[in-house]
């Protein structure tokens, strides 16, 4: 299910400069804040849209005790995170 929603992310940067999201938070359609713990980053790919560089993270995460897959986009220039879609 495609979402395309801005989210708050807690991430770690290792000694090589690689980002890894740990947790994200977003406001749902019910106006509640939802917290998602990222269990594992399965893949990271670099993309470039008309000069806008970004990283797409495919992650396995837990939302309300259910395990799901999701795609997160990190836009390098603006330092912003976006939840692209949930993969069931």
Protein Blocks (a to p, Z undefined) as FASTA:
>chain_A
ZZkpaddddddddfkopacdfbdcdddfkopacddddfbdfbdcdddeehiacddddddd
deehiacdddddddfklopacdfbdcZZ
